[in-house]
Amino acid sequence: MTELTVAVDDGVAVLVLNRPERRNAYTAQMGELLNVAYRSCDEDDSVRVIVVTGAGSAFCAGADFAAPTGPFDVAPEGFSATPTDPAAFELRTPVIAAVNGHAIGIGLTIALQADIRIMATQAKYAVAQARRGVIGDCMSHWTLPHLAGATVAADLLLTGRAFDGAEAAAMGIATRAVPGAEVLDTALTIARDIVVNVAPMSAALSKRLLWDTLANGYRPREVAALETDLHRRVMGTDDAREGVAAFLERRPPRWSNSVSRGWQPLGDPAT
């Protein structure tokens, strides 16, 4: 079995961390496969949304401590604490983490990079690395404070304590907490709604502006300038006309614009 499976259906790519016998414990191979899948899906116009989930009852139990070389041994040449490259938030395609069960350590910090997180109410979560003698990875010192604020980030990063999905939702880490058996279906429902009702370029541009604003600390007027620029890119396009026509005619829209062919990076709001 491959450590990551990919299935695409009706615009939704489902990426499954696939080591259920090890509660999907993270390995370097799994990370490499996830990176390849992210890149491939992001270049494919037929993939409108990516859903990441885990096989079996867990999402990802963290680094695999049963591997011949321990994950926290002396750092080898080329070591990176952020093996996810690209990170989910760096893609143009919306990414939903369907966190169907326990997500510990890197299992949780990978999910924190998603745009939307549906988390199992009764599952166990933790950025537990500080309790293993290292520190949080996958840019968790950036994602956590931006998602949930510095107070929550300090609590979770400095204690490494566990919490459940209900608390994750209360802290702003989970977009929504539902019973574990409903996590994937909930994520797929959101994904299919995006596929049908959201213009591809609109989703890509809005996602990019959202995360770039967090990363670069744009001021309100800088965001206003970028929003104006991006409106000019999409106003008058086939999809802008189709969105209005579909609304007026009370029918599903038929999107036609290509993100891969029409993409231009966001500009600098200072210029």
N, C-alpha and C positions, 0 to 999 in steps of 0.2 A: 504493500500500500504506500502511496505517496503521502508525505506528511501534510500536504495541503491539497484539497480538491477544489476544482473550479467548475461551476455549472452556470450557463447563461440561458435564461428563458424570458422572453417578452421584455427585453431591455434591462433585466435585473441579473447581475452576476453575483452568485452566492459563493463566497470563499469560505471553506470549512477547514479549520485547524483540525488535523485528522490523526491524532494519536490517543484515541479514547482509552486504550489500556493503560496509558500514563497520564490520564486526565488532561491530555493535550499539552503536556509539559513542553516548554519552548526549547528548540534546538537551533543551531546555526543553519541547518538545512531548511527547517521550517521558515526561518526568517528570510533566507534567500529566495525561497519559493514565493513567499508573500510579496517581496519586492518585485519579482518578475510579474506576478499576477497584477499588482497595482499598476505597473507601467503599461502592461498589455491592455488592461481594461480601459485605462485613461486615453489610449490612442484609438480605441475602437468606438466609433460613433453609434454602433448598435447597443453598446452598454451605456445605459443612462444613469444607473445607480449601482453601487457596490454594497453588498451586505456581507459582513464578516461575522462568523459564528463558530462554535466549537462542536465537534462530534461528541455524542453521548451526553452525559449530564453536567459536564464542566465546560467552561469557556477556555481557560488556560490556567493551569495550576502554578505557573511561574517557570523559572529556569529548571532544566532537567538535572537534578543532583545525582542521578544514577549514571550519567555519562562518564566514560573513562577519564576524561579531563574535567575537573570541576569548573563550573561556570565562573567562580570567583578566585581561581588560581591566579598566579602572576600574569599580568596582562601580556599577551603575545604581541609581536610586531603587527601594526595595523589595527589594533583593538579600537573599537568605538563603542561608547555607551549608548549610541543611538544606531542600532543595526537596521532600523526601519528606514529605508532610503529608496523612494521618497516616503515621507510621513503621509498619513492619510489626508491631513489638512493641506498638504502641498499639491494634491491632485486637483484637477478641474471637476472631476466627477464626484457628486455627493457620495459620502461613505456613511453607512449606518452600522454601528456595532450592535449585533444581537447577542448580548452578553447573557447567555442562557444558563449559566451556572457560575461556580467559583471562578474568580479572576484574581490572582495573587501576583505581586511583583510585576514582572514584565507583561504578564497576562493582562493586568489592569492598565499599565502605562501605554500599551498599544491601543487599547480601547479608548483611552483619553484623547487620542489623536483623531478620532472619528468626529464627524459633524453632528451626528445624532447617536445617542446611546440608549438603547432599550435594555434594562437590566432586570434580572430575576429578583423578586422581592426578598426571598429567604436565603439567597446565596451569600457567600462570604467574599468580601473584597478587602484588599489591603495593598498599599505600597510598602511592602514589608522589608525592603532591602536594608534599611538601617538596622534591622534586627538580625541580619545575616552578615554584618560587618562591612557593608558597602553603602551605596546611596541610590536613590531613585534614578531611573534611566529614561530613555526615550523622550527626553525633553520635558519630563514631568514637573521639573521646577519652573517651567514656563506654562505648560497646559493647565496644571492644577490651579495656580493663582488666577489665571485668566478665566477659567470656568467657574470657580467657586470662591475666589477671593483669597487674600493672603492669610487670613485667620484660619480658614479651613485647610489651606495648603500647609501651613506650619504645623497644625495639629497632625495631619496625616503623614507628612514627610518626616517629621522629627520623632514621632512615636512609633510609626509603622503599625499602628493598631488596626484591627479588623472592624468592619462595619457591614451592614446588610444593605439590600437594595432600597428599602424604605428610607434609611438614613441617607443613602446616596442621592435619592430624589430630593429629600429635604435640604441637602447641602448644595444642590444644583449640579451635581456630577452626573446623575442620570437624567436624561430627558423625560423618561417615564419608567416607573417600576411596575412590573406585572408578574403574575405567577410564572415560574420557570417554563412550564409547558406552553405558555402563550407568547414567549419572547420572540421566537422566530416568526410566527404568524403576524405578530404586531409589527415587526420590522418590515416584513414583506408587504403588508398593507400600506405602510407609509411609502415604501419604495415604489410600489405600483401606482400610487396616487401621483407621485412625482413624474413617473414615466408618462402617464396619460395627460396630466394637467399642467405641467410646468415646461416651458420652452427650454430646450437644451442649453442654448447660449445664455439665457437669463439665469439659469441655475449656476452655470460655470462662472459667470461674471460676479454674481452676488456672493457666491462662496469665496471667490478670490479676494473680493473687496473686504468681506468680513474678516478673514484671517489676516490679510495684509494690514488692516487697521489695527488689529491686536498686536501684530508683530512689530509694526513700525511706529505705533503710538500716534497715528494721525490725529490732528486737531479737528474739531467739527467742521470748520470751513474748508479744510483740506479734503475731508470726506465729501463735502458738498461739491467741490470741484471735480472729484473723481466720479461721483454719481452723475453729474452733468455730462462728463465725457463719455461714460458708459451708456447713458441714455442715448446719446447721439449715435453710438455704434449700432444700437438695436432699433431705434425709431425708424419707421419706414421700411423695415425689412419684411420679407415674406412672413416670418413668424409673428411679427408685431401685427400685421394685417390679419393673419389667421387667428390669432388669439382673440381679437375683437369680434371677428366674424363668427367664430365658434360660440362665443358668449351670447351674441345676439340671436343666433340660430338655435341655441340650446342643444348643442351637440359636442361630442369630444373633438378637441382640436387635432389637426393633422400637421405636426411639426416637420419642417424640411431643412432648416439651417444646420450646417455641419460645424461642430465645435473644432474638430481636428483640422479642417481646412480654413476656417475663418478666425482662428484664435490669434489674438495679439496680446502681449503682456500689458498689464496695467501701467499707466504712465506715472511719472513722479508728480505729485500734486503741487510741488514747489515750483515747477517749471511752467 
